[in-house]
Amino acid sequence: MASLEPFATKLPADLKKLLDRVCARFGLRKNFVVESALREKLEDLLDTYDLQEAVKEASGFHAWEKVRQDLQKQR
């Protein structure tokens, strides 16, 4: 098991109350909910970044003007 480190943050009061209600209703631990949400959000951010980089590097689409200019340069 990975070692645990304390992590403290301030939340808006309405979000804290909602977290308390959800955890109480479903019998969840706050640490579990926060860790799960944070892991999911970080994964989404990394996936989005990776997708943006892949789109930048993709060579599937070229503007017609650029293709024509490149062809003229080759001649």
PDB file with one MODEL, atoms N, CA, C and O in Angstrom:
MODEL        1
ATOM      1  N   MET A   1       0.837  -1.187   0.000  1.00  0.00           N
ATOM      2  CA  MET A   1       0.000   0.000   0.000  1.00  0.00           C
ATOM      3  C   MET A   1       0.876   1.242   0.000  1.00  0.00           C
ATOM      4  O   MET A   1       1.903   1.283   0.678  1.00  0.00           O
ATOM      5  N   ALA A   2       0.481   2.231  -0.741  1.00  0.00           N
ATOM      6  CA  ALA A   2       1.236   3.468  -0.831  1.00  0.00           C
ATOM      7  C   ALA A   2       1.143   4.242   0.481  1.00  0.00           C
ATOM      8  O   ALA A   2       0.150   4.170   1.205  1.00  0.00           O
ATOM      9  N   SER A   3       2.206   4.979   0.758  1.00  0.00           N
ATOM     10  CA  SER A   3       2.157   5.784   1.975  1.00  0.00           C
ATOM     11  C   SER A   3       1.185   6.945   1.776  1.00  0.00           C
ATOM     12  O   SER A   3       0.977   7.421   0.660  1.00  0.00           O
ATOM     13  N   LEU A   4       0.612   7.375   2.856  1.00  0.00           N
ATOM     14  CA  LEU A   4      -0.372   8.449   2.817  1.00  0.00           C
ATOM     15  C   LEU A   4       0.234   9.730   3.358  1.00  0.00           C
ATOM     16  O   LEU A   4       1.041   9.698   4.287  1.00  0.00           O
ATOM     17  N   GLU A   5      -0.150  10.849   2.782  1.00  0.00           N
ATOM     18  CA  GLU A   5       0.297  12.149   3.241  1.00  0.00           C
ATOM     19  C   GLU A   5      -0.915  13.019   3.484  1.00  0.00           C
ATOM     20  O   GLU A   5      -1.911  12.913   2.768  1.00  0.00           O
ATOM     21  N   PRO A   6      -0.843  13.876   4.485  1.00  0.00           N
ATOM     22  CA  PRO A   6      -1.981  14.772   4.733  1.00  0.00           C
ATOM     23  C   PRO A   6      -2.117  15.789   3.612  1.00  0.00           C
ATOM     24  O   PRO A   6      -1.129  16.225   3.020  1.00  0.00           O
ATOM     25  N   PHE A   7      -3.350  16.154   3.336  1.00  0.00           N
ATOM     26  CA  PHE A   7      -3.659  17.130   2.300  1.00  0.00           C
ATOM     27  C   PHE A   7      -4.834  17.955   2.802  1.00  0.00           C
ATOM     28  O   PHE A   7      -5.907  17.420   3.081  1.00  0.00           O
ATOM     29  N   ALA A   8      -4.628  19.234   2.912  1.00  0.00           N
ATOM     30  CA  ALA A   8      -5.696  20.094   3.422  1.00  0.00           C
ATOM     31  C   ALA A   8      -6.030  21.149   2.380  1.00  0.00           C
ATOM     32  O   ALA A   8      -5.154  21.642   1.670  1.00  0.00           O
ATOM     33  N   THR A   9      -7.290  21.479   2.305  1.00  0.00           N
ATOM     34  CA  THR A   9      -7.728  22.519   1.384  1.00  0.00           C
ATOM     35  C   THR A   9      -8.997  23.153   1.930  1.00  0.00           C
ATOM     36  O   THR A   9      -9.658  22.594   2.805  1.00  0.00           O
ATOM     37  N   LYS A  10      -9.321  24.298   1.415  1.00  0.00           N
ATOM     38  CA  LYS A  10     -10.572  24.954   1.794  1.00  0.00           C
ATOM     39  C   LYS A  10     -11.564  24.779   0.652  1.00  0.00           C
ATOM     40  O   LYS A  10     -11.215  24.923  -0.520  1.00  0.00           O
ATOM     41  N   LEU A  11     -12.788  24.470   1.009  1.00  0.00           N
ATOM     42  CA  LEU A  11     -13.855  24.266   0.033  1.00  0.00           C
ATOM     43  C   LEU A  11     -14.960  25.271   0.280  1.00  0.00           C
ATOM     44  O   LEU A  11     -15.154  25.716   1.411  1.00  0.00           O
ATOM     45  N   PRO A  12     -15.689  25.634  -0.766  1.00  0.00           N
ATOM     46  CA  PRO A  12     -16.882  26.456  -0.557  1.00  0.00           C
ATOM     47  C   PRO A  12     -17.845  25.711   0.374  1.00  0.00           C
ATOM     48  O   PRO A  12     -17.960  24.487   0.309  1.00  0.00           O
ATOM     49  N   ALA A  13     -18.524  26.451   1.228  1.00  0.00           N
ATOM     50  CA  ALA A  13     -19.405  25.856   2.232  1.00  0.00           C
ATOM     51  C   ALA A  13     -20.457  24.947   1.603  1.00  0.00           C
ATOM     52  O   ALA A  13     -20.750  23.881   2.143  1.00  0.00           O
ATOM     53  N   ASP A  14     -21.027  25.350   0.475  1.00  0.00           N
ATOM     54  CA  ASP A  14     -22.069  24.529  -0.142  1.00  0.00           C
ATOM     55  C   ASP A  14     -21.515  23.195  -0.656  1.00  0.00           C
ATOM     56  O   ASP A  14     -22.196  22.172  -0.588  1.00  0.00           O
ATOM     57  N   LEU A  15     -20.297  23.207  -1.163  1.00  0.00           N
ATOM     58  CA  LEU A  15     -19.673  21.970  -1.644  1.00  0.00           C
ATOM     59  C   LEU A  15     -19.357  21.045  -0.474  1.00  0.00           C
ATOM     60  O   LEU A  15     -19.554  19.834  -0.574  1.00  0.00           O
ATOM     61  N   LYS A  16     -18.875  21.595   0.619  1.00  0.00           N
ATOM     62  CA  LYS A  16     -18.577  20.805   1.826  1.00  0.00           C
ATOM     63  C   LYS A  16     -19.843  20.174   2.380  1.00  0.00           C
ATOM     64  O   LYS A  16     -19.836  19.009   2.778  1.00  0.00           O
ATOM     65  N   LYS A  17     -20.936  20.940   2.409  1.00  0.00           N
ATOM     66  CA  LYS A  17     -22.207  20.393   2.905  1.00  0.00           C
ATOM     67  C   LYS A  17     -22.718  19.272   2.002  1.00  0.00           C
ATOM     68  O   LYS A  17     -23.222  18.257   2.484  1.00  0.00           O
ATOM     69  N   LEU A  18     -22.586  19.461   0.709  1.00  0.00           N
ATOM     70  CA  LEU A  18     -23.005  18.430  -0.237  1.00  0.00           C
ATOM     71  C   LEU A  18     -22.157  17.170  -0.066  1.00  0.00           C
ATOM     72  O   LEU A  18     -22.690  16.061  -0.073  1.00  0.00           O
ATOM     73  N   LEU A  19     -20.856  17.331   0.086  1.00  0.00           N
ATOM     74  CA  LEU A  19     -19.969  16.194   0.329  1.00  0.00           C
ATOM     75  C   LEU A  19     -20.397  15.452   1.593  1.00  0.00           C
ATOM     76  O   LEU A  19     -20.478  14.224   1.602  1.00  0.00           O
ATOM     77  N   ASP A  20     -20.668  16.204   2.656  1.00  0.00           N
ATOM     78  CA  ASP A  20     -21.115  15.587   3.916  1.00  0.00           C
ATOM     79  C   ASP A  20     -22.407  14.802   3.714  1.00  0.00           C
ATOM     80  O   ASP A  20     -22.534  13.675   4.194  1.00  0.00           O
ATOM     81  N   ARG A  21     -23.365  15.394   3.005  1.00  0.00           N
ATOM     82  CA  ARG A  21     -24.661  14.733   2.788  1.00  0.00           C
ATOM     83  C   ARG A  21     -24.517  13.469   1.950  1.00  0.00           C
ATOM     84  O   ARG A  21     -25.096  12.431   2.271  1.00  0.00           O
ATOM     85  N   VAL A  22     -23.752  13.565   0.888  1.00  0.00           N
ATOM     86  CA  VAL A  22     -23.568  12.408   0.000  1.00  0.00           C
ATOM     87  C   VAL A  22     -22.872  11.276   0.749  1.00  0.00           C
ATOM     88  O   VAL A  22     -23.285  10.120   0.660  1.00  0.00           O
ATOM     89  N   CYS A  23     -21.826  11.608   1.479  1.00  0.00           N
ATOM     90  CA  CYS A  23     -21.103  10.577   2.223  1.00  0.00           C
ATOM     91  C   CYS A  23     -21.997   9.929   3.274  1.00  0.00           C
ATOM     92  O   CYS A  23     -21.974   8.710   3.443  1.00  0.00           O
ATOM     93  N   ALA A  24     -22.772  10.724   3.967  1.00  0.00           N
ATOM     94  CA  ALA A  24     -23.678  10.176   4.978  1.00  0.00           C
ATOM     95  C   ALA A  24     -24.751   9.308   4.332  1.00  0.00           C
ATOM     96  O   ALA A  24     -25.067   8.232   4.839  1.00  0.00           O
ATOM     97  N   ARG A  25     -25.308   9.765   3.229  1.00  0.00           N
ATOM     98  CA  ARG A  25     -26.396   9.034   2.564  1.00  0.00           C
ATOM     99  C   ARG A  25     -25.945   7.680   2.037  1.00  0.00           C
ATOM    100  O   ARG A  25     -26.671   6.691   2.141  1.00  0.00           O
ATOM    101  N   PHE A  26     -24.738   7.640   1.467  1.00  0.00           N
ATOM    102  CA  PHE A  26     -24.277   6.407   0.840  1.00  0.00           C
ATOM    103  C   PHE A  26     -23.250   5.651   1.672  1.00  0.00           C
ATOM    104  O   PHE A  26     -22.721   4.630   1.232  1.00  0.00           O
ATOM    105  N   GLY A  27     -22.968   6.144   2.864  1.00  0.00           N
ATOM    106  CA  GLY A  27     -22.024   5.456   3.746  1.00  0.00           C
ATOM    107  C   GLY A  27     -20.593   5.466   3.230  1.00  0.00           C
ATOM    108  O   GLY A  27     -19.854   4.496   3.403  1.00  0.00           O
ATOM    109  N   LEU A  28     -20.213   6.549   2.607  1.00  0.00           N
ATOM    110  CA  LEU A  28     -18.869   6.659   2.042  1.00  0.00           C
ATOM    111  C   LEU A  28     -17.965   7.475   2.958  1.00  0.00           C
ATOM    112  O   LEU A  28     -18.429   8.322   3.722  1.00  0.00           O
ATOM    113  N   ARG A  29     -16.667   7.203   2.865  1.00  0.00           N
ATOM    114  CA  ARG A  29     -15.696   8.023   3.578  1.00  0.00           C
ATOM    115  C   ARG A  29     -15.335   9.232   2.722  1.00  0.00           C
ATOM    116  O   ARG A  29     -15.181   9.109   1.506  1.00  0.00           O
ATOM    117  N   LYS A  30     -15.201  10.381   3.339  1.00  0.00           N
ATOM    118  CA  LYS A  30     -14.861  11.604   2.591  1.00  0.00           C
ATOM    119  C   LYS A  30     -13.526  11.449   1.877  1.00  0.00           C
ATOM    120  O   LYS A  30     -13.380  11.871   0.730  1.00  0.00           O
ATOM    121  N   ASN A  31     -12.554  10.847   2.550  1.00  0.00           N
ATOM    122  CA  ASN A  31     -11.238  10.660   1.911  1.00  0.00           C
ATOM    123  C   ASN A  31     -11.362   9.869   0.620  1.00  0.00           C
ATOM    124  O   ASN A  31     -10.725  10.201  -0.380  1.00  0.00           O
ATOM    125  N   PHE A  32     -12.184   8.816   0.639  1.00  0.00           N
ATOM    126  CA  PHE A  32     -12.378   7.997  -0.554  1.00  0.00           C
ATOM    127  C   PHE A  32     -12.983   8.823  -1.686  1.00  0.00           C
ATOM    128  O   PHE A  32     -12.517   8.759  -2.824  1.00  0.00           O
ATOM    129  N   VAL A  33     -14.013   9.594  -1.375  1.00  0.00           N
ATOM    130  CA  VAL A  33     -14.701  10.385  -2.397  1.00  0.00           C
ATOM    131  C   VAL A  33     -13.754  11.433  -2.977  1.00  0.00           C
ATOM    132  O   VAL A  33     -13.677  11.596  -4.195  1.00  0.00           O
ATOM    133  N   VAL A  34     -13.042  12.133  -2.121  1.00  0.00           N
ATOM    134  CA  VAL A  34     -12.130  13.184  -2.587  1.00  0.00           C
ATOM    135  C   VAL A  34     -10.996  12.584  -3.409  1.00  0.00           C
ATOM    136  O   VAL A  34     -10.652  13.108  -4.468  1.00  0.00           O
ATOM    137  N   GLU A  35     -10.408  11.479  -2.921  1.00  0.00           N
ATOM    138  CA  GLU A  35      -9.321  10.849  -3.672  1.00  0.00           C
ATOM    139  C   GLU A  35      -9.808  10.352  -5.029  1.00  0.00           C
ATOM    140  O   GLU A  35      -9.133  10.550  -6.039  1.00  0.00           O
ATOM    141  N   SER A  36     -10.958   9.717  -5.062  1.00  0.00           N
ATOM    142  CA  SER A  36     -11.506   9.210  -6.330  1.00  0.00           C
ATOM    143  C   SER A  36     -11.764  10.342  -7.307  1.00  0.00           C
ATOM    144  O   SER A  36     -11.413  10.251  -8.483  1.00  0.00           O
ATOM    145  N   ALA A  37     -12.378  11.408  -6.818  1.00  0.00           N
ATOM    146  CA  ALA A  37     -12.691  12.546  -7.688  1.00  0.00           C
ATOM    147  C   ALA A  37     -11.422  13.208  -8.205  1.00  0.00           C
ATOM    148  O   ALA A  37     -11.350  13.596  -9.371  1.00  0.00           O
ATOM    149  N   LEU A  38     -10.428  13.338  -7.344  1.00  0.00           N
ATOM    150  CA  LEU A  38      -9.174  13.969  -7.747  1.00  0.00           C
ATOM    151  C   LEU A  38      -8.441  13.113  -8.775  1.00  0.00           C
ATOM    152  O   LEU A  38      -7.928  13.632  -9.767  1.00  0.00           O
ATOM    153  N   ARG A  39      -8.391  11.814  -8.542  1.00  0.00           N
ATOM    154  CA  ARG A  39      -7.744  10.921  -9.518  1.00  0.00           C
ATOM    155  C   ARG A  39      -8.441  10.996 -10.878  1.00  0.00           C
ATOM    156  O   ARG A  39      -7.782  11.069 -11.915  1.00  0.00           O
ATOM    157  N   GLU A  40      -9.764  10.978 -10.868  1.00  0.00           N
ATOM    158  CA  GLU A  40     -10.523  11.033 -12.121  1.00  0.00           C
ATOM    159  C   GLU A  40     -10.288  12.353 -12.846  1.00  0.00           C
ATOM    160  O   GLU A  40     -10.090  12.371 -14.061  1.00  0.00           O
ATOM    161  N   LYS A  41     -10.310  13.453 -12.106  1.00  0.00           N
ATOM    162  CA  LYS A  41     -10.099  14.765 -12.717  1.00  0.00           C
ATOM    163  C   LYS A  41      -8.700  14.882 -13.302  1.00  0.00           C
ATOM    164  O   LYS A  41      -8.534  15.390 -14.411  1.00  0.00           O
ATOM    165  N   LEU A  42      -7.695  14.420 -12.572  1.00  0.00           N
ATOM    166  CA  LEU A  42      -6.328  14.472 -13.078  1.00  0.00           C
ATOM    167  C   LEU A  42      -6.170  13.621 -14.333  1.00  0.00           C
ATOM    168  O   LEU A  42      -5.497  14.025 -15.281  1.00  0.00           O
ATOM    169  N   GLU A  43      -6.789  12.450 -14.339  1.00  0.00           N
ATOM    170  CA  GLU A  43      -6.737  11.594 -15.528  1.00  0.00           C
ATOM    171  C   GLU A  43      -7.395  12.287 -16.722  1.00  0.00           C
ATOM    172  O   GLU A  43      -6.872  12.245 -17.835  1.00  0.00           O
ATOM    173  N   ASP A  44      -8.542  12.924 -16.486  1.00  0.00           N
ATOM    174  CA  ASP A  44      -9.222  13.654 -17.562  1.00  0.00           C
ATOM    175  C   ASP A  44      -8.347  14.783 -18.100  1.00  0.00           C
ATOM    176  O   ASP A  44      -8.261  14.981 -19.312  1.00  0.00           O
ATOM    177  N   LEU A  45      -7.699  15.520 -17.203  1.00  0.00           N
ATOM    178  CA  LEU A  45      -6.825  16.616 -17.634  1.00  0.00           C
ATOM    179  C   LEU A  45      -5.653  16.093 -18.464  1.00  0.00           C
ATOM    180  O   LEU A  45      -5.304  16.677 -19.490  1.00  0.00           O
ATOM    181  N   LEU A  46      -5.050  14.999 -18.020  1.00  0.00           N
ATOM    182  CA  LEU A  46      -3.940  14.421 -18.774  1.00  0.00           C
ATOM    183  C   LEU A  46      -4.406  13.886 -20.127  1.00  0.00           C
ATOM    184  O   LEU A  46      -3.721  14.063 -21.134  1.00  0.00           O
ATOM    185  N   ASP A  47      -5.562  13.237 -20.153  1.00  0.00           N
ATOM    186  CA  ASP A  47      -6.106  12.739 -21.423  1.00  0.00           C
ATOM    187  C   ASP A  47      -6.377  13.886 -22.386  1.00  0.00           C
ATOM    188  O   ASP A  47      -6.086  13.783 -23.578  1.00  0.00           O
ATOM    189  N   THR A  48      -6.928  14.967 -21.877  1.00  0.00           N
ATOM    190  CA  THR A  48      -7.215  16.130 -22.719  1.00  0.00           C
ATOM    191  C   THR A  48      -5.926  16.709 -23.285  1.00  0.00           C
ATOM    192  O   THR A  48      -5.851  17.041 -24.468  1.00  0.00           O
ATOM    193  N   TYR A  49      -4.913  16.828 -22.433  1.00  0.00           N
ATOM    194  CA  TYR A  49      -3.625  17.346 -22.894  1.00  0.00           C
ATOM    195  C   TYR A  49      -3.035  16.429 -23.965  1.00  0.00           C
ATOM    196  O   TYR A  49      -2.574  16.900 -25.005  1.00  0.00           O
ATOM    197  N   ASP A  50      -3.050  15.112 -23.708  1.00  0.00           N
ATOM    198  CA  ASP A  50      -2.517  14.156 -24.677  1.00  0.00           C
ATOM    199  C   ASP A  50      -3.257  14.245 -26.004  1.00  0.00           C
ATOM    200  O   ASP A  50      -2.638  14.177 -27.066  1.00  0.00           O
ATOM    201  N   LEU A  51      -4.572  14.394 -25.954  1.00  0.00           N
ATOM    202  CA  LEU A  51      -5.363  14.514 -27.176  1.00  0.00           C
ATOM    203  C   LEU A  51      -4.994  15.788 -27.935  1.00  0.00           C
ATOM    204  O   LEU A  51      -4.832  15.763 -29.155  1.00  0.00           O
ATOM    205  N   GLN A  52      -4.866  16.886 -27.220  1.00  0.00           N
ATOM    206  CA  GLN A  52      -4.493  18.149 -27.870  1.00  0.00           C
ATOM    207  C   GLN A  52      -3.126  18.028 -28.541  1.00  0.00           C
ATOM    208  O   GLN A  52      -2.933  18.515 -29.655  1.00  0.00           O
ATOM    209  N   GLU A  53      -2.180  17.380 -27.863  1.00  0.00           N
ATOM    210  CA  GLU A  53      -0.847  17.192 -28.447  1.00  0.00           C
ATOM    211  C   GLU A  53      -0.916  16.291 -29.676  1.00  0.00           C
ATOM    212  O   GLU A  53      -0.237  16.545 -30.671  1.00  0.00           O
ATOM    213  N   ALA A  54      -1.726  15.248 -29.616  1.00  0.00           N
ATOM    214  CA  ALA A  54      -1.863  14.339 -30.751  1.00  0.00           C
ATOM    215  C   ALA A  54      -2.465  15.057 -31.950  1.00  0.00           C
ATOM    216  O   ALA A  54      -2.044  14.835 -33.085  1.00  0.00           O
ATOM    217  N   VAL A  55      -3.442  15.913 -31.703  1.00  0.00           N
ATOM    218  CA  VAL A  55      -4.057  16.670 -32.793  1.00  0.00           C
ATOM    219  C   VAL A  55      -3.031  17.607 -33.422  1.00  0.00           C
ATOM    220  O   VAL A  55      -2.985  17.755 -34.644  1.00  0.00           O
ATOM    221  N   LYS A  56      -2.211  18.237 -32.589  1.00  0.00           N
ATOM    222  CA  LYS A  56      -1.172  19.136 -33.111  1.00  0.00           C
ATOM    223  C   LYS A  56      -0.183  18.383 -33.992  1.00  0.00           C
ATOM    224  O   LYS A  56       0.279  18.902 -35.009  1.00  0.00           O
ATOM    225  N   GLU A  57       0.135  17.158 -33.591  1.00  0.00           N
ATOM    226  CA  GLU A  57       1.141  16.375 -34.307  1.00  0.00           C
ATOM    227  C   GLU A  57       0.573  15.586 -35.483  1.00  0.00           C
ATOM    228  O   GLU A  57       1.329  15.089 -36.318  1.00  0.00           O
ATOM    229  N   ALA A  58      -0.723  15.471 -35.552  1.00  0.00           N
ATOM    230  CA  ALA A  58      -1.348  14.664 -36.614  1.00  0.00           C
ATOM    231  C   ALA A  58      -1.077  15.305 -37.970  1.00  0.00           C
ATOM    232  O   ALA A  58      -1.008  16.526 -38.106  1.00  0.00           O
ATOM    233  N   SER A  59      -0.930  14.464 -38.936  1.00  0.00           N
ATOM    234  CA  SER A  59      -0.667  14.989 -40.274  1.00  0.00           C
ATOM    235  C   SER A  59      -1.779  14.613 -41.244  1.00  0.00           C
ATOM    236  O   SER A  59      -1.568  14.642 -42.457  1.00  0.00           O
ATOM    237  N   GLY A  60      -2.942  14.265 -40.746  1.00  0.00           N
ATOM    238  CA  GLY A  60      -4.031  13.812 -41.590  1.00  0.00           C
ATOM    239  C   GLY A  60      -4.717  14.917 -42.366  1.00  0.00           C
ATOM    240  O   GLY A  60      -5.321  14.639 -43.402  1.00  0.00           O
ATOM    241  N   PHE A  61      -4.651  16.153 -41.913  1.00  0.00           N
ATOM    242  CA  PHE A  61      -5.343  17.233 -42.595  1.00  0.00           C
ATOM    243  C   PHE A  61      -4.352  18.335 -42.912  1.00  0.00           C
ATOM    244  O   PHE A  61      -3.583  18.779 -42.059  1.00  0.00           O
ATOM    245  N   HIS A  62      -4.394  18.762 -44.164  1.00  0.00           N
ATOM    246  CA  HIS A  62      -3.562  19.878 -44.596  1.00  0.00           C
ATOM    247  C   HIS A  62      -4.437  20.829 -45.401  1.00  0.00           C
ATOM    248  O   HIS A  62      -5.207  20.408 -46.264  1.00  0.00           O
ATOM    249  N   ALA A  63      -4.309  22.083 -45.112  1.00  0.00           N
ATOM    250  CA  ALA A  63      -5.071  23.075 -45.867  1.00  0.00           C
ATOM    251  C   ALA A  63      -4.647  23.020 -47.332  1.00  0.00           C
ATOM    252  O   ALA A  63      -3.468  22.849 -47.641  1.00  0.00           O
ATOM    253  N   TRP A  64      -5.617  23.165 -48.224  1.00  0.00           N
ATOM    254  CA  TRP A  64      -5.339  23.058 -49.647  1.00  0.00           C
ATOM    255  C   TRP A  64      -4.296  24.081 -50.096  1.00  0.00           C
ATOM    256  O   TRP A  64      -3.430  23.763 -50.911  1.00  0.00           O
ATOM    257  N   GLU A  65      -4.371  25.279 -49.584  1.00  0.00           N
ATOM    258  CA  GLU A  65      -3.399  26.309 -49.961  1.00  0.00           C
ATOM    259  C   GLU A  65      -1.974  25.877 -49.602  1.00  0.00           C
ATOM    260  O   GLU A  65      -1.042  26.096 -50.377  1.00  0.00           O
ATOM    261  N   LYS A  66      -1.810  25.277 -48.452  1.00  0.00           N
ATOM    262  CA  LYS A  66      -0.490  24.815 -48.023  1.00  0.00           C
ATOM    263  C   LYS A  66      -0.013  23.675 -48.915  1.00  0.00           C
ATOM    264  O   LYS A  66       1.161  23.638 -49.285  1.00  0.00           O
ATOM    265  N   VAL A  67      -0.888  22.758 -49.262  1.00  0.00           N
ATOM    266  CA  VAL A  67      -0.527  21.642 -50.146  1.00  0.00           C
ATOM    267  C   VAL A  67      -0.092  22.179 -51.502  1.00  0.00           C
ATOM    268  O   VAL A  67       0.913  21.739 -52.060  1.00  0.00           O
ATOM    269  N   ARG A  68      -0.854  23.133 -52.028  1.00  0.00           N
ATOM    270  CA  ARG A  68      -0.525  23.705 -53.334  1.00  0.00           C
ATOM    271  C   ARG A  68       0.817  24.425 -53.294  1.00  0.00           C
ATOM    272  O   ARG A  68       1.618  24.292 -54.218  1.00  0.00           O
ATOM    273  N   GLN A  69       1.064  25.171 -52.255  1.00  0.00           N
ATOM    274  CA  GLN A  69       2.350  25.875 -52.123  1.00  0.00           C
ATOM    275  C   GLN A  69       3.512  24.897 -52.058  1.00  0.00           C
ATOM    276  O   GLN A  69       4.548  25.103 -52.690  1.00  0.00           O
ATOM    277  N   ASP A  70       3.330  23.832 -51.287  1.00  0.00           N
ATOM    278  CA  ASP A  70       4.388  22.817 -51.171  1.00  0.00           C
ATOM    279  C   ASP A  70       4.655  22.145 -52.513  1.00  0.00           C
ATOM    280  O   ASP A  70       5.809  21.880 -52.848  1.00  0.00           O
ATOM    281  N   LEU A  71       3.604  21.864 -53.288  1.00  0.00           N
ATOM    282  CA  LEU A  71       3.772  21.252 -54.603  1.00  0.00           C
ATOM    283  C   LEU A  71       4.511  22.187 -55.546  1.00  0.00           C
ATOM    284  O   LEU A  71       5.374  21.750 -56.307  1.00  0.00           O
ATOM    285  N   GLN A  72       4.179  23.467 -55.502  1.00  0.00           N
ATOM    286  CA  GLN A  72       4.848  24.418 -56.368  1.00  0.00           C
ATOM    287  C   GLN A  72       6.323  24.565 -56.017  1.00  0.00           C
ATOM    288  O   GLN A  72       7.159  24.771 -56.897  1.00  0.00           O
ATOM    289  N   LYS A  73       6.640  24.459 -54.737  1.00  0.00           N
ATOM    290  CA  LYS A  73       8.037  24.549 -54.308  1.00  0.00           C
ATOM    291  C   LYS A  73       8.831  23.352 -54.805  1.00  0.00           C
ATOM    292  O   LYS A  73      10.018  23.470 -55.107  1.00  0.00           O
ATOM    293  N   GLN A  74       8.174  22.194 -54.889  1.00  0.00           N
ATOM    294  CA  GLN A  74       8.861  20.969 -55.315  1.00  0.00           C
ATOM    295  C   GLN A  74       9.168  20.990 -56.811  1.00  0.00           C
ATOM    296  O   GLN A  74      10.080  20.292 -57.254  1.00  0.00           O
ATOM    297  N   ARG A  75       8.455  21.746 -57.571  1.00  0.00           N
ATOM    298  CA  ARG A  75       8.641  21.775 -59.037  1.00  0.00           C
ATOM    299  C   ARG A  75       9.803  22.574 -59.440  1.00  0.00           C
ATOM    300  O   ARG A  75      10.086  22.692 -60.633  1.00  0.00           O
TER     301      ARG A  75
ENDMDL
END
